[in-house]
Amino acid sequence: MVEHVHWEDLPRGTREAIERRTGTVSSAKTVSEGLNSALAAVLTTETGPVFVKGMRRDHRRRGTQDMEALVNPYVTRLSPRLLWRVEGEWDVLGFEAVDGRHADYRPGSPDLAKIAATLVELGALRCPDLPVKPAEDRWRAYVDGPAELEWLEGDRLLHTDYSPLNVLVTRDRALLVDWAWPTRGPGWIAPACMVLRLIANGHGAEAAERVFADVPAWHDAPADALMVFARASARRWAEIPDAGAPQWTQDMKKASRAWVEHRAAG
């Protein structure tokens, strides 16, 4: 996590550069839930509301800003549109503000059908020619050799970080935000990542998988590929020490183990 700052904490030059794009900012509401950005706020401006996120230019994870800016033109049907970018002492992205709330992953949530519909759209999206990490590199350390890595090869654009904070639910759909870790791989990885989130939020493994039964990428996923991914996910989450870990991390560790057991049982 990063330490959050408020609009008023930004350098004067950064605030002035933003206002040259938005007009005068009359108020700012900090969004405190995010994990990746030092600045996350909704600004009320002369030209309308705008969501801004950013970090200092010298921050070690500032490259995630580059990824979001690169990917956004290709995902505007699934995500808020990037309106502008300010680069200076701070690197700030300005997105269209969306009237929505964070997704509810619990059993019985009406959000689940909207999320599944979004994954249908995402699964049809080929990865553009951008320098995003291949899935086989992202999970390489957690599989048993080259033969298993082949299951992770694909040509779809993946989001990969399905924290409920990264899914905004509006009246009629679910939108994906925070494309900090875009990945190229097989389309089934998107619903597979979401299955883990649902298990961590109270679903049984079989019930979690059933939510995405009508998502073509999931329906066509080879059972062996899902087993490889389940084991890789469990190994990845197991690396995180228990001491001091937030509850959601511990829930994900338990969920990944439960999914491996379910997949192994056939």
Secondary structure, DSSP 4 states (H G I P E B T S, - for coil): ----B-GGGS-HHHHHHHHHHH--EEEEEE----SS-SEEEEEEETTEEEEEEEEETT-TTTHHHHHHHHHGGG-TTTSPPEEEEEESSEEEEEEE----EE---STT-THHHHHHHHHHHHHT-BPPSS-PEEHHHHTGGGSSSHHHHGGG---EEE-----GGGEEE-SS-EEE---SS-EEE-TTHHHHHHHHHHHHTT--HHHHHHHTTT-HHHHT--HHHHHHHHHHHHHHHHTS-STT--HHHHHHHHHHHHHHHHHHT-
